[in-house]
Amino acid sequence: MTDIPPPSQPPPSQPSPSQPSPSQPPPTEPGSPSRPGAPPRPPGPVTVSRAGDMAWSGIQTFAKVPLCLTPADLRAAGADVAIGGAPWEGTASGRTGTHLGPRAIRECDYLSRGSWTHLDVRVDPFEHLVVCDYGDAEVLIGNTDGTYSNIRAFVAEMLEGGAIPIVLGGDHGITWPAATAVADVYGHGTVGVVHFDAHADTAPDMRGTLAGHGTPMRRLIESGAVPGHAFVQVGLRGYWPDPPILAWMEEQKMRTHFMAEIRADGFDAVLDRALSEALDTADHLYISVDVDCADPAFAPGTGTPEPGGLTSGELLRAVRRLAAEVGAVGMDVVEVSPPYDAGNNITAMFANRCVLEALTGTAMRRLGITQPDYADPRSLGHHAVPAQPDAP
């Protein structure tokens, strides 16, 4: 497997299957899911929740947002962001279960609320953004090439619909097709990646297979979709990669911030460096969050946990800052393995909040709130305090 197969198209000499004969009903958009015999409907978002549904009841889209199934649906909705799943784990090497990640990330929120105002910044992202759930990419069991092609086409549909794609994994292998789809639209070589992870994911192969959750960043570089100097990695630690792979990363001019640097200089200083690096050699930003970047105390439900990582709070603030201060054209959150989660599904909740932080940061950027590490003064305790009378 040397490249992700593009979505198949009919040869020019053959009639396109999207052109119906007079006896055929109008089809859905090419490449979009359909149900045989389903009545035609005009394009637009579909609300699948009842008015009285609680967060934990009814059909679970992300945050109960409407469902879209085609780019035309997204365009009719005026969607700013589309959230879709890539429930693939066929290229994972550690503990399994990440194919259940998208469902868990959608279902884990138990609080029913009328507002999503972020208490740190006092911005409700759903007041300023149109957000839709785009369902999941089709997974072909045992077929890596076919599944990766489907994921690439799936993300391309969200972009065609005018939305910023946020993809819920699945193992980290899905970043190769997802980020490639973003680069297809914005231009190969123009997209940079900020990658939060305990591992570099730059292996040359996985036991002879090019695709895998340990290889996606190398595949993006070698394919030309994302140049090595446009990669910023944060949180690496543990006992991998080996020296030859580290040497290759240096040759590619990847910027890597290890936990040793974070311990020595503090996370805020390193995050400021990563923010300044994010777009110094690229025009657009893609964010990739592997939940194992967080210490297993905060994210135990993952396939390859590595002790000694960041806190969930540090990572959530980092995602929000990137979205607000730099802006993102795509994102993924990967490697949630629900069978290994603990307590109140804390790893899925962490991934869920990564998405919410990205939405909040995107809304902040739209509102012009791009100051470094912004917080609302009221949340910092800067209230006007009435003058107190002199004590007797």
PyMOL commands that set and color helices and strands:
alter all, ss='L'
color gray80, all
select helices_A, chain A and resi 62-64+71-77+98-107+125-128+144-160+172-186+216-223+228-230+243-251+259-265+267-278+291-293+312-326+338-340+346-366
alter helices_A, ss='H'
color red, helices_A
select strands_A, chain A and resi 81-86+131-136+164-169+191-196+231-236+255-258+284-290+330-334
alter strands_A, ss='S'
color yellow, strands_A
deselect
rebuild
show_as cartoon
